[in-house]
Amino acid sequence: MRGTLLPGLVSLWQPESGPATGVPYVVFAGNVGDVDALAEVVDRLHG
């Protein structure tokens, strides 16, 4: 796990081996954040 992106269990993982090495994987629970939370996560990943 690389860390928390937003408060409330929005976590960023990044595989260290296998076919998805280096690809960010975001665990985003459906009941976390406001209407702009997903857009904020995408902006941070592009950042």
mmCIF file as Biopython writes it, N, C-alpha, C and O atoms, coordinates in Angstrom:
data_model
#
loop_
_atom_site.group_PDB
_atom_site.id
_atom_site.type_symbol
_atom_site.label_atom_id
_atom_site.label_alt_id
_atom_site.label_comp_id
_atom_site.label_asym_id
_atom_site.label_entity_id
_atom_site.label_seq_id
_atom_site.pdbx_PDB_ins_code
_atom_site.Cartn_x
_atom_site.Cartn_y
_atom_site.Cartn_z
_atom_site.occupancy
_atom_site.B_iso_or_equiv
_atom_site.auth_seq_id
_atom_site.auth_asym_id
_atom_site.pdbx_PDB_model_num
ATOM 1   N N  . MET A ? 1  ? 0.837   -1.176 0.000   1.0 0.0 1  A 1 
ATOM 2   C CA . MET A ? 1  ? 0.000   0.000  0.000   1.0 0.0 1  A 1 
ATOM 3   C C  . MET A ? 1  ? 0.883   1.240  0.000   1.0 0.0 1  A 1 
ATOM 4   O O  . MET A ? 1  ? 1.868   1.317  0.734   1.0 0.0 1  A 1 
ATOM 5   N N  . ARG A ? 2  ? 0.518   2.200  -0.826  1.0 0.0 2  A 1 
ATOM 6   C CA . ARG A ? 2  ? 1.290   3.436  -0.898  1.0 0.0 2  A 1 
ATOM 7   C C  . ARG A ? 2  ? 0.779   4.499  0.046   1.0 0.0 2  A 1 
ATOM 8   O O  . ARG A ? 2  ? 1.547   5.369  0.458   1.0 0.0 2  A 1 
ATOM 9   N N  . GLY A ? 3  ? -0.502  4.459  0.403   1.0 0.0 3  A 1 
ATOM 10  C CA . GLY A ? 3  ? -1.014  5.445  1.342   1.0 0.0 3  A 1 
ATOM 11  C C  . GLY A ? 3  ? -2.479  5.750  1.149   1.0 0.0 3  A 1 
ATOM 12  O O  . GLY A ? 3  ? -3.170  5.138  0.334   1.0 0.0 3  A 1 
ATOM 13  N N  . THR A ? 4  ? -2.936  6.725  1.934   1.0 0.0 4  A 1 
ATOM 14  C CA . THR A ? 4  ? -4.326  7.149  1.890   1.0 0.0 4  A 1 
ATOM 15  C C  . THR A ? 4  ? -4.455  8.384  1.016   1.0 0.0 4  A 1 
ATOM 16  O O  . THR A ? 4  ? -3.715  9.350  1.201   1.0 0.0 4  A 1 
ATOM 17  N N  . LEU A ? 5  ? -5.371  8.370  0.078   1.0 0.0 5  A 1 
ATOM 18  C CA . LEU A ? 5  ? -5.592  9.518  -0.804  1.0 0.0 5  A 1 
ATOM 19  C C  . LEU A ? 5  ? -6.545  10.532 -0.191  1.0 0.0 5  A 1 
ATOM 20  O O  . LEU A ? 5  ? -6.312  11.737 -0.278  1.0 0.0 5  A 1 
ATOM 21  N N  . LEU A ? 6  ? -7.605  10.056 0.420   1.0 0.0 6  A 1 
ATOM 22  C CA . LEU A ? 6  ? -8.602  10.915 1.058   1.0 0.0 6  A 1 
ATOM 23  C C  . LEU A ? 6  ? -8.979  10.290 2.393   1.0 0.0 6  A 1 
ATOM 24  O O  . LEU A ? 6  ? -8.835  9.081  2.573   1.0 0.0 6  A 1 
ATOM 25  N N  . PRO A ? 7  ? -9.459  11.102 3.328   1.0 0.0 7  A 1 
ATOM 26  C CA . PRO A ? 7  ? -9.906  10.538 4.609   1.0 0.0 7  A 1 
ATOM 27  C C  . PRO A ? 7  ? -11.056 9.549  4.396   1.0 0.0 7  A 1 
ATOM 28  O O  . PRO A ? 7  ? -11.919 9.764  3.544   1.0 0.0 7  A 1 
ATOM 29  N N  . GLY A ? 8  ? -11.060 8.490  5.158   1.0 0.0 8  A 1 
ATOM 30  C CA . GLY A ? 8  ? -12.169 7.548  5.104   1.0 0.0 8  A 1 
ATOM 31  C C  . GLY A ? 8  ? -11.929 6.339  4.237   1.0 0.0 8  A 1 
ATOM 32  O O  . GLY A ? 8  ? -12.837 5.904  3.529   1.0 0.0 8  A 1 
ATOM 33  N N  . LEU A ? 9  ? -10.737 5.782  4.271   1.0 0.0 9  A 1 
ATOM 34  C CA . LEU A ? 9  ? -10.442 4.516  3.597   1.0 0.0 9  A 1 
ATOM 35  C C  . LEU A ? 9  ? -10.374 4.577  2.080   1.0 0.0 9  A 1 
ATOM 36  O O  . LEU A ? 9  ? -10.715 3.598  1.416   1.0 0.0 9  A 1 
ATOM 37  N N  . VAL A ? 10 ? -9.950  5.682  1.522   1.0 0.0 10 A 1 
ATOM 38  C CA . VAL A ? 10 ? -9.653  5.718  0.090   1.0 0.0 10 A 1 
ATOM 39  C C  . VAL A ? 10 ? -8.149  5.497  -0.011  1.0 0.0 10 A 1 
ATOM 40  O O  . VAL A ? 10 ? -7.356  6.408  0.229   1.0 0.0 10 A 1 
ATOM 41  N N  . SER A ? 11 ? -7.770  4.280  -0.369  1.0 0.0 11 A 1 
ATOM 42  C CA . SER A ? 11 ? -6.370  3.872  -0.317  1.0 0.0 11 A 1 
ATOM 43  C C  . SER A ? 11 ? -5.781  3.693  -1.708  1.0 0.0 11 A 1 
ATOM 44  O O  . SER A ? 11 ? -6.475  3.310  -2.650  1.0 0.0 11 A 1 
ATOM 45  N N  . LEU A ? 12 ? -4.497  3.975  -1.815  1.0 0.0 12 A 1 
ATOM 46  C CA . LEU A ? 12 ? -3.770  3.773  -3.063  1.0 0.0 12 A 1 
ATOM 47  C C  . LEU A ? 12 ? -2.812  2.608  -2.890  1.0 0.0 12 A 1 
ATOM 48  O O  . LEU A ? 12 ? -1.981  2.602  -1.982  1.0 0.0 12 A 1 
ATOM 49  N N  . TRP A ? 13 ? -2.935  1.632  -3.763  1.0 0.0 13 A 1 
ATOM 50  C CA . TRP A ? 13 ? -2.055  0.468  -3.795  1.0 0.0 13 A 1 
ATOM 51  C C  . TRP A ? 13 ? -1.329  0.477  -5.128  1.0 0.0 13 A 1 
ATOM 52  O O  . TRP A ? 13 ? -1.832  1.027  -6.107  1.0 0.0 13 A 1 
ATOM 53  N N  . GLN A ? 14 ? -0.154  -0.127 -5.171  1.0 0.0 14 A 1 
ATOM 54  C CA . GLN A ? 14 ? 0.589   -0.230 -6.417  1.0 0.0 14 A 1 
ATOM 55  C C  . GLN A ? 14 ? 1.330   -1.561 -6.436  1.0 0.0 14 A 1 
ATOM 56  O O  . GLN A ? 14 ? 2.240   -1.772 -5.635  1.0 0.0 14 A 1 
ATOM 57  N N  . PRO A ? 15 ? 0.948   -2.470 -7.349  1.0 0.0 15 A 1 
ATOM 58  C CA . PRO A ? 15 ? 1.593   -3.780 -7.414  1.0 0.0 15 A 1 
ATOM 59  C C  . PRO A ? 15 ? 3.100   -3.665 -7.674  1.0 0.0 15 A 1 
ATOM 60  O O  . PRO A ? 15 ? 3.554   -2.819 -8.445  1.0 0.0 15 A 1 
ATOM 61  N N  . GLU A ? 16 ? 3.851   -4.530 -7.017  1.0 0.0 16 A 1 
ATOM 62  C CA . GLU A ? 16 ? 5.304   -4.550 -7.187  1.0 0.0 16 A 1 
ATOM 63  C C  . GLU A ? 16 ? 5.765   -5.640 -8.143  1.0 0.0 16 A 1 
ATOM 64  O O  . GLU A ? 16 ? 6.931   -5.678 -8.537  1.0 0.0 16 A 1 
ATOM 65  N N  . SER A ? 17 ? 4.843   -6.530 -8.516  1.0 0.0 17 A 1 
ATOM 66  C CA . SER A ? 17 ? 5.206   -7.577 -9.469  1.0 0.0 17 A 1 
ATOM 67  C C  . SER A ? 17 ? 3.958   -7.997 -10.230 1.0 0.0 17 A 1 
ATOM 68  O O  . SER A ? 17 ? 2.840   -7.650 -9.850  1.0 0.0 17 A 1 
ATOM 69  N N  . GLY A ? 18 ? 4.157   -8.744 -11.304 1.0 0.0 18 A 1 
ATOM 70  C CA . GLY A ? 18 ? 3.043   -9.226 -12.102 1.0 0.0 18 A 1 
ATOM 71  C C  . GLY A ? 18 ? 2.713   -8.300 -13.261 1.0 0.0 18 A 1 
ATOM 72  O O  . GLY A ? 18 ? 3.422   -7.321 -13.495 1.0 0.0 18 A 1 
ATOM 73  N N  . PRO A ? 19 ? 1.652   -8.599 -13.983 1.0 0.0 19 A 1 
ATOM 74  C CA . PRO A ? 19 ? 1.325   -7.843 -15.193 1.0 0.0 19 A 1 
ATOM 75  C C  . PRO A ? 19 ? 0.894   -6.400 -14.926 1.0 0.0 19 A 1 
ATOM 76  O O  . PRO A ? 19 ? 0.921   -5.580 -15.843 1.0 0.0 19 A 1 
ATOM 77  N N  . ALA A ? 20 ? 0.499   -6.070 -13.700 1.0 0.0 20 A 1 
ATOM 78  C CA . ALA A ? 20 ? 0.054   -4.704 -13.388 1.0 0.0 20 A 1 
ATOM 79  C C  . ALA A ? 20 ? 1.098   -3.926 -12.594 1.0 0.0 20 A 1 
ATOM 80  O O  . ALA A ? 20 ? 0.755   -2.969 -11.900 1.0 0.0 20 A 1 
ATOM 81  N N  . THR A ? 21 ? 2.364   -4.320 -12.686 1.0 0.0 21 A 1 
ATOM 82  C CA . THR A ? 21 ? 3.427   -3.634 -11.955 1.0 0.0 21 A 1 
ATOM 83  C C  . THR A ? 21 ? 3.409   -2.146 -12.245 1.0 0.0 21 A 1 
ATOM 84  O O  . THR A ? 21 ? 3.421   -1.722 -13.401 1.0 0.0 21 A 1 
ATOM 85  N N  . GLY A ? 22 ? 3.381   -1.351 -11.166 1.0 0.0 22 A 1 
ATOM 86  C CA . GLY A ? 22 ? 3.443   0.092  -11.311 1.0 0.0 22 A 1 
ATOM 87  C C  . GLY A ? 22 ? 2.128   0.785  -11.611 1.0 0.0 22 A 1 
ATOM 88  O O  . GLY A ? 22 ? 2.074   2.015  -11.647 1.0 0.0 22 A 1 
ATOM 89  N N  . VAL A ? 23 ? 1.063   0.016  -11.829 1.0 0.0 23 A 1 
ATOM 90  C CA . VAL A ? 23 ? -0.238  0.613  -12.135 1.0 0.0 23 A 1 
ATOM 91  C C  . VAL A ? 23 ? -0.950  0.925  -10.813 1.0 0.0 23 A 1 
ATOM 92  O O  . VAL A ? 23 ? -1.126  0.025  -9.992  1.0 0.0 23 A 1 
ATOM 93  N N  . PRO A ? 24 ? -1.363  2.178  -10.591 1.0 0.0 24 A 1 
ATOM 94  C CA . PRO A ? 24 ? -2.046  2.494  -9.340  1.0 0.0 24 A 1 
ATOM 95  C C  . PRO A ? 24 ? -3.413  1.824  -9.258  1.0 0.0 24 A 1 
ATOM 96  O O  . PRO A ? 24 ? -4.146  1.750  -10.245 1.0 0.0 24 A 1 
ATOM 97  N N  . TYR A ? 25 ? -3.738  1.346  -8.082  1.0 0.0 25 A 1 
ATOM 98  C CA . TYR A ? 25 ? -5.008  0.675  -7.819  1.0 0.0 25 A 1 
ATOM 99  C C  . TYR A ? 25 ? -5.653  1.390  -6.644  1.0 0.0 25 A 1 
ATOM 100 O O  . TYR A ? 25 ? -5.119  1.366  -5.535  1.0 0.0 25 A 1 
ATOM 101 N N  . VAL A ? 26 ? -6.789  2.022  -6.874  1.0 0.0 26 A 1 
ATOM 102 C CA . VAL A ? 26 ? -7.457  2.807  -5.840  1.0 0.0 26 A 1 
ATOM 103 C C  . VAL A ? 26 ? -8.627  2.010  -5.277  1.0 0.0 26 A 1 
ATOM 104 O O  . VAL A ? 26 ? -9.477  1.522  -6.021  1.0 0.0 26 A 1 
ATOM 105 N N  . VAL A ? 27 ? -8.657  1.885  -3.951  1.0 0.0 27 A 1 
ATOM 106 C CA . VAL A ? 27 ? -9.776  1.262  -3.259  1.0 0.0 27 A 1 
ATOM 107 C C  . VAL A ? 27 ? -10.647 2.406  -2.761  1.0 0.0 27 A 1 
ATOM 108 O O  . VAL A ? 27 ? -10.265 3.144  -1.853  1.0 0.0 27 A 1 
ATOM 109 N N  . PHE A ? 28 ? -11.826 2.545  -3.371  1.0 0.0 28 A 1 
ATOM 110 C CA . PHE A ? 28 ? -12.696 3.687  -3.124  1.0 0.0 28 A 1 
ATOM 111 C C  . PHE A ? 28 ? -14.070 3.161  -2.727  1.0 0.0 28 A 1 
ATOM 112 O O  . PHE A ? 28 ? -14.866 2.772  -3.581  1.0 0.0 28 A 1 
ATOM 113 N N  . ALA A ? 29 ? -14.337 3.152  -1.429  1.0 0.0 29 A 1 
ATOM 114 C CA . ALA A ? 29 ? -15.638 2.671  -0.952  1.0 0.0 29 A 1 
ATOM 115 C C  . ALA A ? 29 ? -16.746 3.593  -1.444  1.0 0.0 29 A 1 
ATOM 116 O O  . ALA A ? 29 ? -16.543 4.804  -1.527  1.0 0.0 29 A 1 
ATOM 117 N N  . GLY A ? 30 ? -17.894 3.054  -1.765  1.0 0.0 30 A 1 
ATOM 118 C CA . GLY A ? 30 ? -18.982 3.834  -2.323  1.0 0.0 30 A 1 
ATOM 119 C C  . GLY A ? 30 ? -19.593 4.845  -1.373  1.0 0.0 30 A 1 
ATOM 120 O O  . GLY A ? 30 ? -20.262 5.777  -1.819  1.0 0.0 30 A 1 
ATOM 121 N N  . ASN A ? 31 ? -19.385 4.689  -0.091  1.0 0.0 31 A 1 
ATOM 122 C CA . ASN A ? 31 ? -19.989 5.608  0.869   1.0 0.0 31 A 1 
ATOM 123 C C  . ASN A ? 31 ? -18.989 6.614  1.431   1.0 0.0 31 A 1 
ATOM 124 O O  . ASN A ? 31 ? -19.235 7.197  2.487   1.0 0.0 31 A 1 
ATOM 125 N N  . VAL A ? 32 ? -17.879 6.826  0.752   1.0 0.0 32 A 1 
ATOM 126 C CA . VAL A ? 32 ? -16.828 7.722  1.239   1.0 0.0 32 A 1 
ATOM 127 C C  . VAL A ? 32 ? -16.708 8.919  0.310   1.0 0.0 32 A 1 
ATOM 128 O O  . VAL A ? 32 ? -16.722 8.770  -0.912  1.0 0.0 32 A 1 
ATOM 129 N N  . GLY A ? 33 ? -16.593 10.088 0.884   1.0 0.0 33 A 1 
ATOM 130 C CA . GLY A ? 33 ? -16.353 11.288 0.096   1.0 0.0 33 A 1 
ATOM 131 C C  . GLY A ? 33 ? -17.630 11.982 -0.336  1.0 0.0 33 A 1 
ATOM 132 O O  . GLY A ? 33 ? -18.742 11.503 -0.112  1.0 0.0 33 A 1 
ATOM 133 N N  . ASP A ? 34 ? -17.423 13.139 -0.969  1.0 0.0 34 A 1 
ATOM 134 C CA . ASP A ? 34 ? -18.554 13.912 -1.453  1.0 0.0 34 A 1 
ATOM 135 C C  . ASP A ? 34 ? -18.660 13.767 -2.970  1.0 0.0 34 A 1 
ATOM 136 O O  . ASP A ? 34 ? -18.033 12.881 -3.551  1.0 0.0 34 A 1 
ATOM 137 N N  . VAL A ? 35 ? -19.445 14.626 -3.613  1.0 0.0 35 A 1 
ATOM 138 C CA . VAL A ? 35 ? -19.677 14.491 -5.051  1.0 0.0 35 A 1 
ATOM 139 C C  . VAL A ? 35 ? -18.418 14.742 -5.882  1.0 0.0 35 A 1 
ATOM 140 O O  . VAL A ? 35 ? -18.361 14.327 -7.040  1.0 0.0 35 A 1 
ATOM 141 N N  . ASP A ? 36 ? -17.412 15.408 -5.320  1.0 0.0 36 A 1 
ATOM 142 C CA . ASP A ? 36 ? -16.179 15.710 -6.052  1.0 0.0 36 A 1 
ATOM 143 C C  . ASP A ? 36 ? -15.017 14.791 -5.688  1.0 0.0 36 A 1 
ATOM 144 O O  . ASP A ? 36 ? -13.922 14.953 -6.227  1.0 0.0 36 A 1 
ATOM 145 N N  . ALA A ? 37 ? -15.226 13.837 -4.793  1.0 0.0 37 A 1 
ATOM 146 C CA . ALA A ? 37 ? -14.130 13.012 -4.286  1.0 0.0 37 A 1 
ATOM 147 C C  . ALA A ? 37 ? -13.442 12.196 -5.380  1.0 0.0 37 A 1 
ATOM 148 O O  . ALA A ? 37 ? -12.213 12.152 -5.429  1.0 0.0 37 A 1 
ATOM 149 N N  . LEU A ? 38 ? -14.204 11.558 -6.245  1.0 0.0 38 A 1 
ATOM 150 C CA . LEU A ? 38 ? -13.590 10.743 -7.293  1.0 0.0 38 A 1 
ATOM 151 C C  . LEU A ? 38 ? -12.768 11.608 -8.239  1.0 0.0 38 A 1 
ATOM 152 O O  . LEU A ? 38 ? -11.674 11.213 -8.640  1.0 0.0 38 A 1 
ATOM 153 N N  . ALA A ? 39 ? -13.275 12.776 -8.600  1.0 0.0 39 A 1 
ATOM 154 C CA . ALA A ? 39 ? -12.521 13.697 -9.465  1.0 0.0 39 A 1 
ATOM 155 C C  . ALA A ? 39 ? -11.236 14.151 -8.779  1.0 0.0 39 A 1 
ATOM 156 O O  . ALA A ? 39 ? -10.204 14.293 -9.435  1.0 0.0 39 A 1 
ATOM 157 N N  . GLU A ? 40 ? -11.286 14.380 -7.474  1.0 0.0 40 A 1 
ATOM 158 C CA . GLU A ? 40 ? -10.085 14.784 -6.729  1.0 0.0 40 A 1 
ATOM 159 C C  . GLU A ? 40 ? -9.031  13.686 -6.751  1.0 0.0 40 A 1 
ATOM 160 O O  . GLU A ? 40 ? -7.843  13.968 -6.903  1.0 0.0 40 A 1 
ATOM 161 N N  . VAL A ? 41 ? -9.457  12.435 -6.599  1.0 0.0 41 A 1 
ATOM 162 C CA . VAL A ? 41 ? -8.520  11.309 -6.654  1.0 0.0 41 A 1 
ATOM 163 C C  . VAL A ? 41 ? -7.857  11.239 -8.040  1.0 0.0 41 A 1 
ATOM 164 O O  . VAL A ? 41 ? -6.644  11.051 -8.140  1.0 0.0 41 A 1 
ATOM 165 N N  . VAL A ? 42 ? -8.648  11.389 -9.094  1.0 0.0 42 A 1 
ATOM 166 C CA . VAL A ? 42 ? -8.094  11.345 -10.450 1.0 0.0 42 A 1 
ATOM 167 C C  . VAL A ? 42 ? -7.095  12.474 -10.640 1.0 0.0 42 A 1 
ATOM 168 O O  . VAL A ? 42 ? -6.023  12.252 -11.205 1.0 0.0 42 A 1 
ATOM 169 N N  . ASP A ? 43 ? -7.418  13.682 -10.182 1.0 0.0 43 A 1 
ATOM 170 C CA . ASP A ? 43 ? -6.493  14.814 -10.287 1.0 0.0 43 A 1 
ATOM 171 C C  . ASP A ? 43 ? -5.187  14.542 -9.558  1.0 0.0 43 A 1 
ATOM 172 O O  . ASP A ? 43 ? -4.112  14.866 -10.063 1.0 0.0 43 A 1 
ATOM 173 N N  . ARG A ? 44 ? -5.273  13.954 -8.387  1.0 0.0 44 A 1 
ATOM 174 C CA . ARG A ? 44 ? -4.045  13.633 -7.614  1.0 0.0 44 A 1 
ATOM 175 C C  . ARG A ? 44 ? -3.180  12.615 -8.348  1.0 0.0 44 A 1 
ATOM 176 O O  . ARG A ? 44 ? -1.954  12.724 -8.348  1.0 0.0 44 A 1 
ATOM 177 N N  . LEU A ? 45 ? -3.819  11.623 -8.976  1.0 0.0 45 A 1 
ATOM 178 C CA . LEU A ? 45 ? -3.046  10.612 -9.700  1.0 0.0 45 A 1 
ATOM 179 C C  . LEU A ? 45 ? -2.387  11.189 -10.948 1.0 0.0 45 A 1 
ATOM 180 O O  . LEU A ? 45 ? -1.305  10.751 -11.338 1.0 0.0 45 A 1 
ATOM 181 N N  . HIS A ? 46 ? -3.029  12.161 -11.571 1.0 0.0 46 A 1 
ATOM 182 C CA . HIS A ? 46 ? -2.445  12.811 -12.754 1.0 0.0 46 A 1 
ATOM 183 C C  . HIS A ? 46 ? -1.405  13.854 -12.363 1.0 0.0 46 A 1 
ATOM 184 O O  . HIS A ? 46 ? -0.570  14.243 -13.179 1.0 0.0 46 A 1 
ATOM 185 N N  . GLY A ? 47 ? -1.459  14.308 -11.098 1.0 0.0 47 A 1 
ATOM 186 C CA . GLY A ? 47 ? -0.703  15.411 -10.567 1.0 0.0 47 A 1 
ATOM 187 C C  . GLY A ? 47 ? 0.725   15.442 -10.705 1.0 0.0 47 A 1 
ATOM 188 O O  . GLY A ? 47 ? 1.368   16.388 -10.250 1.0 0.0 47 A 1 
#
